[in-house]
Amino acid sequence: MAMINNAELMPSSWEVLPKMPIRRKTNLVAIIDDDDLMRSSLEGLLKAAGLSARAFASAEDFLTSGQQHHVACLITDIRMPGMSGLELQARLNAEGCKIPIIFITAHGDARMRTQALRAGAVEFLAKPFDDEDLIDSVRAALES
C-alpha cells in the first residue's frame, strides 16, 4: 500500500490566504498650493516638525503623481487655477480614496467650510493661521 504524503494534500499557507493589496502605512503629508512661497513654507514647517512632506503646485500634479495612494494626510488650498481643493476632495471621495484633508484658504466662507467638512475634511483653516494649529491638525489626522 502506498503512503500518502499529507503535505501533498494540504495547500501551501500562501495559497489559502486571501489575495489582498499590500498597503504600507506612511506618514507622508502632501501639500497642494499654487503659491510657491506658501507651498515651500508649509513643506519646511512640516519637515521642521519631524514630518515627511511632499509639495505639489496643483491638484492635477498631485493626481498624476500617483501619490494619492501613498499619503496619510493632505493639506490643500481651496482656490487654485484648474481644479480647486473642493473639486479634488470630491474626486478623491468618488474614487474611494479616503485621505484626511486639511483645507487652508484666504478666501473661504461659511458655505465652503460646511461643504468641505460635510465631505469629510478634518480641518478648515483660514489664512493666516497659527503654525501650531496646523501641526496639531496634521498630527491628529495622522493618528486617525
GUNU-36152 format. One line per 8 residues: number of its first residue (from 1); their letters; for each residue z, x, y of N, C-alpha, C, CB. Coordinates in nm, 4 decimals. Atoms other than C-alpha are relative to their C-alpha. Last residue first. Glycine has a CB too. Example, Ala and Ser with C-alpha at 12.3 -4.5 7.8 and 13.67 -1.06 7.14 Angstrom:
2
2 = sa = -0.0060 -0.0820 -0.1190 0.7140 1.3670 -0.1060 0.0730 -0.0770 0.1090 -0.1415 0.0414 0.0462  0.0000 0.0890 -0.1190 0.7800 1.2300 -0.4500 0.0000 0.0900 0.1200 0.1246 -0.0992 0.0027
This chain:
144
144 = selaarvs = 0.0196 0.1364 0.0531 1.2944 -0.6876 5.8818 -0.0916 -0.0032 -0.1196 -0.0556 -0.0906 0.1069  -0.1034 0.0342 0.0978 1.4237 -0.3335 5.9349 -0.0221 -0.1373 -0.0618 0.1365 0.0050 0.0651  0.0149 -0.0883 0.1157 1.1058 -0.2124 6.1034 0.1000 -0.0341 -0.1090 0.0166 0.1456 0.0418  0.1211 0.0399 0.0727 1.1087 -0.5125 6.3394 -0.0181 0.0838 -0.1270 -0.1240 0.0139 0.0906  -0.0291 0.1292 0.0644 1.4701 -0.4428 6.4387 -0.1199 -0.0469 -0.0811 0.0379 -0.1069 0.1055  -0.0908 -0.0277 0.1137 1.3822 -0.0777 6.5046 0.0351 -0.1288 -0.0737 0.1299 0.0698 0.0491  0.0762 -0.0669 0.1053 1.0854 -0.1802 6.7186 0.0880 0.0243 -0.1221 -0.0583 0.1331 0.0513  0.0889 0.1002 0.0586 1.2915 -0.4290 6.9196 -0.0809 0.0600 -0.1155 -0.0947 -0.0570 0.1075
136 = dildeddf = -0.0834 0.0907 0.0800 1.5667 -0.1722 6.9797 -0.0859 -0.1045 -0.0713 0.1050 -0.0697 0.0894  -0.0413 -0.0754 0.1188 1.3052 0.0825 7.0923 0.0854 -0.0880 -0.0900 0.0778 0.1277 0.0399  0.1168 -0.0146 0.0874 1.1529 -0.1738 7.3306 0.0389 0.0710 -0.1290 -0.1125 0.0774 0.0717  0.0302 0.1331 0.0534 1.4890 -0.2741 7.4769 -0.1182 0.0076 -0.0960 -0.0302 -0.0997 0.1146  -0.0942 0.0266 0.1094 1.5799 0.0951 7.5094 -0.0228 -0.1380 -0.0611 0.1444 0.0115 0.0503  0.0383 -0.0770 0.1184 1.2666 0.1617 7.7146 0.0892 -0.0295 -0.1199 0.0041 0.1481 0.0311  -0.0927 -0.1095 0.0254 1.3547 -0.1180 7.9591 -0.0399 0.0705 -0.1302 0.1468 -0.0522 -0.0077  -0.1093 0.0322 0.0914 1.0564 -0.3318 8.0504 0.0849 0.1244 -0.0184 -0.0534 -0.0520 -0.1371
128 = pkalfeva = -0.0594 -0.1151 0.0692 0.8133 -0.3153 8.3417 0.1178 -0.0451 -0.0860 0.0460 0.1075 0.1017  0.0027 -0.1304 -0.0657 0.6274 -0.5025 8.2157 0.0486 -0.0175 0.1428 -0.1429 0.0628 -0.0033  0.0749 -0.0071 -0.1262 0.7355 -0.8271 8.0471 0.0091 0.1416 0.0552 0.0543 -0.1034 0.1041  -0.0636 -0.0717 -0.1107 0.8449 -0.8094 7.6840 -0.0917 0.0045 0.1218 0.0378 0.1425 -0.0431  0.0976 0.0153 -0.1084 0.7580 -1.0608 7.4119 0.0661 0.0599 0.1235 -0.0422 -0.1531 0.0230  -0.0489 -0.0205 -0.1362 0.9354 -0.9982 7.0828 -0.1152 -0.0137 0.0978 0.0675 0.1384 0.0146  -0.1437 -0.0253 0.0050 0.9130 -1.0711 6.7095 0.0597 0.0207 0.1390 0.0284 0.1214 -0.0865  -0.0393 -0.1228 -0.0703 0.5733 -1.2375 6.7275 0.1518 0.0162 -0.0064 -0.0484 -0.0027 0.1483
120 = garlaqtr = -0.0710 -0.1006 0.0781 0.5242 -1.5023 6.4591 0.0376 0.1292 0.0692 -0.0795 0.0330 -0.1132  0.0922 -0.0590 0.0977 0.2625 -1.7479 6.5846 0.0629 0.1176 -0.0750 -0.1277 0.0460 0.0699  0.0270 0.1013 0.1028 0.5328 -1.9527 6.7560 -0.0910 0.0533 -0.1096 -0.0628 -0.1237 0.0631  -0.1192 0.0112 0.0841 0.6450 -1.6376 6.9394 -0.0194 -0.1029 -0.1110 0.1214 -0.0373 0.0850  -0.0203 -0.1231 0.0776 0.2972 -1.5607 7.0717 0.1172 -0.0132 -0.0970 0.0238 0.1187 0.0940  0.1089 -0.0114 0.0975 0.2224 -1.9184 7.1804 0.0215 0.1208 -0.0914 -0.1360 0.0113 0.0721  -0.0225 0.1013 0.1025 0.5616 -1.9554 7.3495 -0.1043 0.0096 -0.1100 -0.0015 -0.1396 0.0615  -0.1199 -0.0398 0.0751 0.5194 -1.6295 7.5390 0.0249 -0.0959 -0.1158 0.1234 0.0043 0.0928
112 = mradghat = 0.0381 -0.1129 0.0865 0.1671 -1.7205 7.6433 0.1161 0.0421 -0.0889 -0.0472 0.1196 0.0847  0.0912 0.0533 0.1015 0.2812 -2.0617 7.7742 -0.0418 0.1102 -0.0987 -0.1251 -0.0621 0.0673  -0.0776 0.0708 0.1014 0.5815 -1.9089 7.9539 -0.0890 -0.0534 -0.1124 0.0774 -0.1147 0.0640  -0.0644 0.1202 -0.0520 0.3644 -1.6604 8.1410 0.0702 -0.0702 -0.1157 -0.1037 -0.0951 0.0694  -0.0373 0.1080 0.0904 0.2448 -1.3097 8.0802 0.0613 -0.1175 0.0730 0.0958 0.0504 -0.1039  0.0606 0.1246 -0.0458 0.0605 -1.0911 8.3278 0.0372 -0.1189 -0.0867 -0.1492 0.0142 0.0038  -0.0340 0.0114 -0.1422 0.2410 -0.7570 8.3104 -0.0465 -0.1348 0.0535 -0.0635 0.1155 0.0816  0.0985 0.0479 -0.0971 0.2420 -0.7663 7.9337 0.0548 0.0009 0.1414 -0.0456 -0.1398 -0.0360
104 = ifiipikc = -0.0393 -0.0497 -0.1316 0.4035 -0.6302 7.6204 -0.1065 -0.0455 0.0991 0.0163 0.1572 0.0006  0.0950 0.0103 -0.1104 0.3852 -0.8092 7.2866 0.0615 0.0578 0.1259 -0.0424 -0.1464 0.0229  -0.0714 0.0011 -0.1271 0.5860 -0.6924 6.9880 -0.1056 -0.0016 0.1087 0.0972 0.1238 0.0147  0.0690 -0.0339 -0.1245 0.4232 -0.7794 6.6573 0.0937 -0.0134 0.1182 -0.1228 -0.0889 0.0201  -0.0831 0.0379 -0.1143 0.5767 -0.7715 6.3091 -0.0654 0.0494 0.1290 0.1440 0.0578 -0.0142  -0.0605 -0.1162 -0.0644 0.2778 -0.7295 6.0764 0.0911 -0.0513 0.1106 -0.1091 0.0987 0.0565  -0.1226 0.0334 -0.0721 0.1856 -1.0153 5.8432 0.0705 0.1264 0.0504 0.0945 -0.0808 -0.0904  -0.0564 -0.1314 -0.0306 -0.1739 -0.9504 5.7411 0.1220 -0.0209 0.0902 -0.1067 0.0938 0.0688
96 = geanlraq = -0.1207 -0.0149 0.0796 -0.2706 -1.2795 5.5822 0.0690 0.1326 0.0191 -0.0319 -0.0177 -0.1428  0.0288 -0.0909 0.1114 -0.6261 -1.2503 5.7187 0.1219 0.0213 -0.0899 -0.0485 0.1343 0.0534  0.1046 0.0639 0.0808 -0.5756 -1.5574 5.9395 -0.0341 0.0844 -0.1227 -0.1265 -0.0231 0.0846  -0.0617 0.1121 0.0719 -0.2478 -1.4068 6.0655 -0.1005 -0.0665 -0.0930 0.0566 -0.1032 0.0990  -0.0858 -0.0582 0.1030 -0.4240 -1.0807 6.1555 0.0661 -0.1093 -0.0834 0.1069 0.0903 0.0636  0.0865 -0.0573 0.1040 -0.6951 -1.2742 6.3371 0.0825 0.0593 -0.1134 -0.0920 0.1077 0.0596  0.0602 0.1106 0.0748 -0.4463 -1.4891 6.5298 -0.0872 0.0526 -0.1148 -0.0842 -0.0890 0.0943  -0.1058 0.0617 0.0797 -0.2456 -1.1812 6.6335 -0.0576 -0.1129 -0.0873 0.1122 -0.0546 0.0923
88 = lelgsmgp = -0.0279 -0.0927 0.1091 -0.5613 -1.0052 6.7488 0.1054 -0.0596 -0.0930 0.0470 0.1368 0.0548  0.1121 0.0147 0.0937 -0.6596 -1.3105 6.9544 0.0188 0.0921 -0.1206 -0.1344 0.0310 0.0704  -0.0187 0.1279 0.0687 -0.3130 -1.3074 7.1138 -0.1122 -0.0267 -0.1003 0.0071 -0.1141 0.1017  -0.1094 -0.0136 0.0954 -0.3453 -0.9367 7.1942 0.0242 -0.1279 -0.0786 0.1265 0.0402 0.0717  -0.1340 -0.0015 -0.0596 -0.6807 -0.9976 7.3570 0.1048 0.0203 -0.1097 0.0275 -0.1321 0.0782  -0.0981 0.0832 0.0693 -1.0143 -0.9019 7.2003 0.1375 0.0143 0.0647 0.0069 0.0376 -0.1492  0.0345 0.0312 0.1384 -1.2648 -0.7576 7.4451 0.1037 -0.0930 -0.0583 -0.0113 0.1279 -0.0848  0.1430 0.0322 0.0119 -1.1025 -0.6161 7.7566 -0.0338 -0.0235 -0.1477 -0.0890 0.1150 0.0599
80 = mridtilc = 0.0812 -0.1204 0.0160 -0.7241 -0.6301 7.7286 -0.1453 -0.0429 -0.0005 0.0367 0.0782 -0.1311  0.1321 0.0022 -0.0650 -0.4624 -0.8847 7.8266 -0.0671 0.1353 -0.0111 0.0122 -0.0405 0.1479  0.0607 0.1327 0.0125 -0.1722 -0.9298 7.5862 -0.1430 0.0029 0.0525 0.0831 -0.1060 0.0760  0.0118 0.0676 -0.1280 -0.0720 -0.5672 7.5337 -0.0619 -0.1371 -0.0265 -0.0860 0.0837 0.1019  0.1290 0.0222 -0.0629 0.0178 -0.4662 7.1837 0.0128 -0.0698 0.1339 -0.0885 -0.0802 -0.0907  -0.0279 0.0268 -0.1411 0.3033 -0.3121 6.9911 -0.1352 -0.0175 0.0657 0.0848 0.1161 0.0687  0.1103 -0.0094 -0.0950 0.2543 -0.3372 6.6150 0.0513 -0.0351 0.1395 -0.1175 -0.0937 -0.0412  -0.0275 0.0716 -0.1247 0.5063 -0.2737 6.3394 -0.1157 0.0256 0.0956 0.1368 0.0449 0.0633
72 = avhhqqgs = -0.1190 0.0812 0.0219 0.5007 -0.1528 5.9788 0.0338 -0.0854 0.1214 0.1176 0.0884 -0.0350  -0.1030 -0.0069 -0.1038 0.1504 -0.0128 5.9858 0.1136 -0.0958 -0.0306 -0.0598 -0.0314 0.1378  -0.0913 -0.1124 0.0169 -0.0561 0.0549 5.6748 0.1105 0.0067 0.1047 -0.0771 0.1267 0.0025  -0.0604 0.0081 0.1322 -0.2749 -0.2488 5.6129 0.1054 0.1074 -0.0227 -0.1065 0.0104 -0.1056  -0.0767 0.1244 0.0067 -0.3573 -0.2953 5.9818 0.0674 -0.0166 -0.1356 -0.0906 -0.1197 0.0280  -0.1442 -0.0235 -0.0046 -0.4546 0.0742 5.9824 0.0839 -0.1281 -0.0092 0.0345 0.0728 0.1267  -0.0590 0.0376 0.1282 -0.8100 0.0007 5.8710 0.1512 0.0138 -0.0033 -0.0594 0.0830 -0.1090  -0.0689 -0.1155 0.0585 -0.9413 0.1951 6.1713 0.0536 -0.0297 -0.1403 0.1147 0.0436 0.0906
64 = tlfdeasa = 0.0985 -0.0826 0.0707 -1.1938 -0.0811 6.2491 0.0633 0.1238 -0.0635 -0.1107 0.0425 0.0957  0.0531 0.0691 0.1173 -0.9101 -0.3219 6.3283 -0.0991 0.0861 -0.0781 -0.0669 -0.1294 0.0423  -0.1055 0.0138 0.1001 -0.7275 -0.0817 6.5608 -0.0557 -0.0620 -0.1283 0.1158 -0.0856 0.0549  -0.0223 -0.1346 0.0549 -1.0432 0.0120 6.7498 0.1047 -0.0036 -0.1113 0.0446 0.0973 0.1115  0.1137 -0.0299 0.0865 -1.1230 -0.3604 6.7914 0.0133 0.1379 -0.0646 -0.1301 -0.0081 0.0796  -0.0246 0.0705 0.1262 -0.7761 -0.4293 6.9268 -0.1117 0.0293 -0.0988 0.0122 -0.1522 0.0235  0.0401 0.1404 0.0054 -0.8395 -0.1663 7.1910 0.0361 -0.0599 -0.1349 -0.1509 -0.0147 0.0264  0.0403 0.0476 -0.1321 -0.7355 0.1797 7.3126 -0.0401 -0.1470 0.0010 -0.1140 0.0831 0.0511
56 = faraslga = 0.1382 0.0470 -0.0002 -0.5423 0.2648 6.9963 -0.0310 -0.0593 0.1368 -0.0244 -0.1047 -0.1132  0.0480 0.0831 -0.1108 -0.2200 0.4629 6.9598 -0.1485 -0.0310 -0.0122 0.0272 0.0688 0.1329  0.1424 -0.0286 -0.0181 -0.0442 0.5947 6.6498 -0.0533 -0.0993 0.1021 -0.0796 -0.0092 -0.1361  0.0832 0.0910 -0.0792 0.3317 0.6156 6.6169 -0.1440 0.0478 0.0043 0.0550 -0.0131 0.1422  0.1393 -0.0391 0.0179 0.5966 0.7602 6.3835 -0.0881 -0.1015 0.0716 -0.0374 0.0099 -0.1514  0.0859 0.0954 0.0694 0.9468 0.7027 6.5143 -0.1428 0.0533 -0.0079 0.0025 -0.1366 0.0710  0.0060 -0.0325 0.1420 1.2039 0.9691 6.5987 -0.0858 -0.0948 -0.0820 0.1369 0.0016 -0.0560  -0.1054 0.0764 0.0667 1.2989 0.8246 6.9383 -0.0023 0.0217 -0.1514 -0.0148 -0.1491 0.0317
48 = akllgels = -0.1274 -0.0578 -0.0458 1.0931 1.0977 7.1076 0.1187 -0.0703 -0.0652 0.0114 -0.0094 0.1536  -0.0158 -0.1273 0.0700 0.7978 0.9809 6.8938 0.1300 0.0689 0.0399 -0.1190 0.0919 0.0287  -0.0321 0.0277 0.1400 0.8431 0.6255 7.0180 0.0221 0.1287 -0.0784 -0.1115 -0.0819 -0.0648  -0.1334 0.0611 0.0082 0.8605 0.7320 7.3814 0.0406 -0.0222 -0.1453 0.0032 -0.1336 0.0767  -0.1000 -0.1042 -0.0229 0.5599 0.9639 7.3496 0.1422 -0.0517 -0.0132 -0.0190 0.0605 0.1367  0.0057 -0.0871 0.1171 0.3454 0.6883 7.1967 0.1042 0.1115 0.0123 -0.1418 0.0600 -0.0165  -0.0654 0.0691 0.1114 0.4608 0.4479 7.4659 0.0011 0.0861 -0.1258 -0.0700 -0.1329 -0.0285  -0.1441 0.0064 -0.0285 0.3734 0.6931 7.7429 0.0756 -0.0659 -0.1147 0.0258 -0.0768 0.1309
40 = srmldddd = -0.0564 -0.1325 0.0296 0.0333 0.7688 7.5864 0.1501 0.0033 0.0268 -0.0704 0.1081 0.0835  0.0164 -0.0306 0.1425 -0.0588 0.3985 7.5722 0.0650 0.1343 -0.0344 -0.1498 0.0019 -0.0379  -0.0982 0.0811 0.0733 0.0793 0.3203 7.9172 -0.0027 0.0354 -0.1483 -0.0278 -0.1512 0.0196  -0.1334 -0.0489 -0.0339 -0.1152 0.6095 8.0726 0.1079 -0.0767 -0.0763 0.0241 -0.0114 0.1508  -0.0240 -0.1324 0.0583 -0.4405 0.5250 7.8939 0.1424 0.0496 0.0228 -0.0977 0.0998 0.0576  -0.0428 -0.0913 -0.1058 -0.4267 0.1534 7.9840 0.0389 0.1338 -0.0624 0.1189 -0.0600 0.0811  0.1202 -0.0561 -0.0619 -0.6250 -0.0402 7.7203 0.0321 0.0991 0.1115 -0.0863 -0.1113 0.0549  -0.0013 0.0270 -0.1441 -0.3138 -0.0921 7.5098 -0.1221 0.0670 0.0613 0.1325 0.0515 0.0675
32 = iiavlntk = 0.1324 0.0371 -0.0487 -0.2642 -0.1048 7.1338 0.0125 -0.0387 0.1465 -0.0612 -0.1169 -0.0840  -0.0042 0.0389 -0.1412 0.0307 0.0823 6.9857 -0.1420 -0.0311 0.0432 0.0634 0.1127 0.0898  0.1279 -0.0068 -0.0701 0.0674 0.1064 6.6079 0.0191 -0.0531 0.1418 -0.1102 -0.0809 -0.0756  0.0115 0.1005 -0.1052 0.4093 0.1851 6.4622 -0.1348 0.0207 0.0686 0.1193 0.0099 0.1030  0.0987 -0.0248 -0.1038 0.4208 0.3720 6.1321 -0.0074 -0.1183 0.0964 -0.1376 0.0271 -0.0624  -0.0649 0.0322 -0.1266 0.7422 0.3198 5.9395 -0.0937 0.0248 0.1167 0.1278 0.0815 0.0170  0.0239 -0.0931 -0.1079 0.5702 0.3039 5.6028 0.0809 -0.0432 0.1218 -0.1504 0.0084 0.0333  -0.0820 0.0393 -0.1149 0.6460 0.1441 5.2722 -0.0171 0.1081 0.1058 0.1524 -0.0189 -0.0397
24 = rripmkpl = -0.1038 -0.0935 -0.0390 0.3594 0.2228 5.0423 0.0753 -0.0551 0.1188 -0.0591 0.1376 0.0323  -0.0170 -0.0078 -0.1449 0.1701 -0.0624 4.8947 0.1136 0.0946 0.0294 0.0267 -0.1397 0.0622  -0.1102 -0.0872 -0.0398 0.0382 -0.0427 4.5412 0.0017 0.0082 0.1508 -0.0130 0.1414 -0.0632  0.0344 -0.1080 -0.0925 -0.1775 -0.3374 4.4531 0.1243 0.0801 0.0352 -0.0656 -0.0561 0.1279  -0.0393 0.0328 -0.1361 -0.0610 -0.5256 4.1486 -0.0405 0.1137 0.0910 0.1519 -0.0272 0.0098  0.0744 -0.0864 -0.0921 -0.2024 -0.5284 3.7978 0.0302 -0.0460 0.1416 -0.1546 -0.0037 -0.0289  0.0991 0.0683 -0.0835 0.0648 -0.6910 3.5881 -0.0676 0.0984 0.0941 0.0656 -0.1135 0.0802  -0.0460 0.0179 -0.1371 0.2272 -0.4582 3.3366 -0.1059 -0.0727 0.0804 0.0335 0.1353 0.0649
16 = vewsspml = -0.0638 0.1307 -0.0129 0.1264 -0.5162 2.9768 0.0538 -0.0256 0.1400 0.1118 -0.0124 -0.0998  0.0956 0.1076 0.0252 -0.1306 -0.2341 2.9583 0.0610 -0.1381 0.0196 -0.0547 0.0115 -0.1399  0.0814 0.0198 -0.1199 0.0984 0.0198 3.1276 -0.0996 -0.1134 -0.0189 -0.0738 0.1285 0.0360  -0.0766 0.0714 -0.1029 0.3536 -0.0226 2.8503 -0.0825 -0.0253 0.1255 0.1252 0.0788 0.0362  -0.0709 -0.0951 -0.0850 0.0971 0.0731 2.5887 0.0688 -0.0757 0.1114 -0.0961 0.1071 0.0574  0.0770 -0.0554 -0.1120 0.0080 -0.2171 2.3675 0.0850 0.1015 0.0759 -0.0479 -0.1129 0.0955  -0.0642 0.0229 -0.1305 0.2030 -0.2515 2.0424 -0.0878 0.0569 0.1102 0.1420 0.0644 0.0050  -0.0037 0.1436 -0.0274 0.0026 -0.2824 1.7217 0.0539 -0.0325 0.1386 0.0838 -0.0697 -0.1038
8 = eannimam = 0.1371 0.0469 -0.0125 -0.0955 0.0849 1.6973 -0.0054 -0.1479 0.0358 -0.0759 0.0251 -0.1289  0.0505 -0.0461 -0.1297 0.2598 0.1959 1.7727 -0.1433 -0.0465 0.0218 0.0078 0.1532 0.0096  -0.0360 0.0971 -0.1037 0.3772 -0.0165 1.4802 -0.0531 0.0387 0.1370 0.1500 -0.0153 0.0067  -0.0660 -0.0714 -0.1094 0.1875 0.2106 1.2384 0.0269 -0.1007 0.1117 -0.0877 0.1209 0.0516  0.0496 0.0430 -0.1306 0.1113 0.0046 0.9344 0.0810 0.0716 0.1057 0.0090 -0.1552 0.0174  -0.1051 0.0189 -0.1017 0.1670 0.1863 0.6070 -0.0655 -0.0430 0.1305 0.0841 0.1313 0.0207  0.0129 -0.0805 -0.1205 -0.0990 0.1375 0.3400 0.1112 -0.0340 0.0986 -0.1377 -0.0215 0.0647  0.0000 0.0834 -0.1164 0.0000 0.0000 0.0000 0.0000 0.0888 0.1239 0.1205 -0.0954 -0.0009
